[in-house]
Amino acid sequence: MNICPLCNGLRNVTVYCSCCQNQMEDKGKITDYYDDYSPYMDIDMMKLADGYPETLIRRECVHLFYCPHCHQEEVKFIKE
């Protein structure tokens, strides 16, 4: 089983906003925002419904990054 280094606190990633160049905040996996129970569902099962068909095969965790300055949101693929 692969693990996401961001979700498990093993690594930090600095992402800069493509609009204003300020540092963005990691808001976690995008699948955690689907409904109230999605954070508790099996991670590999949720990858089948995350809207990105290759994430399970490529072993990537899709994270949402948010810019508190200009309110831009960006999705980044984190290698597990």
C-alpha positions as CSV (number, residue, x, y, z in Angstrom):
1,M,0.0,0.0,0.0
2,N,1.4,3.4,-1.0
3,I,0.9,6.5,1.2
4,C,0.8,10.1,0.4
5,P,3.7,12.0,2.0
6,L,1.5,15.2,2.4
7,C,-1.5,13.4,4.0
8,N,0.8,11.6,6.4
9,G,3.0,14.6,7.3
10,L,6.2,13.1,5.9
11,R,6.9,16.0,3.6
12,N,6.0,19.6,2.9
13,V,5.5,21.1,-0.5
14,T,5.6,24.8,-1.3
15,V,3.2,25.8,-4.1
16,Y,2.9,29.3,-5.4
17,C,-0.2,30.7,-6.9
18,S,-0.2,31.0,-10.7
19,C,-2.1,34.3,-10.4
20,C,-0.5,36.3,-7.7
21,Q,2.7,34.3,-6.9
22,N,1.9,34.1,-3.2
23,Q,2.3,30.8,-1.3
24,M,-0.7,28.6,-1.3
25,E,-2.1,26.4,1.5
26,D,-2.6,22.7,1.2
27,K,-6.2,21.9,1.9
28,G,-5.9,18.1,1.6
29,K,-7.3,15.5,-0.7
30,I,-10.0,16.7,-3.1
31,T,-12.0,13.6,-2.4
32,D,-12.4,14.6,1.2
33,Y,-14.7,17.4,0.0
34,Y,-17.2,15.2,-1.8
35,D,-19.5,14.5,1.1
36,D,-19.5,14.1,4.9
37,Y,-18.3,10.4,4.8
38,S,-15.7,10.6,2.0
39,P,-12.8,11.3,4.3
40,Y,-13.5,7.9,6.0
41,M,-13.8,5.9,2.7
42,D,-11.1,3.6,1.3
43,I,-8.5,5.8,-0.4
44,D,-8.1,3.6,-3.4
45,M,-11.9,3.3,-3.9
46,M,-12.2,7.1,-3.8
47,K,-9.5,7.4,-6.5
48,L,-11.9,5.6,-8.8
49,A,-14.3,8.5,-8.4
50,D,-12.0,11.5,-8.1
51,G,-12.4,12.6,-11.8
52,Y,-8.9,11.7,-12.8
53,P,-8.8,8.2,-14.3
54,E,-5.1,7.7,-13.9
55,T,-4.6,8.5,-10.2
56,L,-5.0,4.9,-9.0
57,I,-2.6,3.5,-11.6
58,R,0.0,6.2,-11.3
59,R,-0.3,6.2,-7.5
60,E,-1.0,9.9,-7.1
61,C,-2.9,11.7,-4.4
62,V,-4.9,14.7,-5.7
63,H,-4.6,17.7,-3.4
64,L,-6.4,21.0,-3.4
65,F,-4.2,24.1,-2.8
66,Y,-5.8,27.5,-1.9
67,C,-4.4,31.0,-2.2
68,P,-5.6,33.1,0.8
69,H,-4.6,36.3,-1.0
70,C,-6.5,36.0,-4.3
71,H,-8.8,33.0,-3.5
72,Q,-7.5,31.0,-6.4
73,E,-7.7,27.2,-6.1
74,E,-5.4,24.7,-7.9
75,V,-5.2,21.0,-8.0
76,K,-1.8,19.3,-7.7
77,F,-0.9,15.6,-8.2
78,I,1.3,14.3,-5.4
79,K,3.3,11.1,-6.0
80,E,2.8,8.5,-3.3
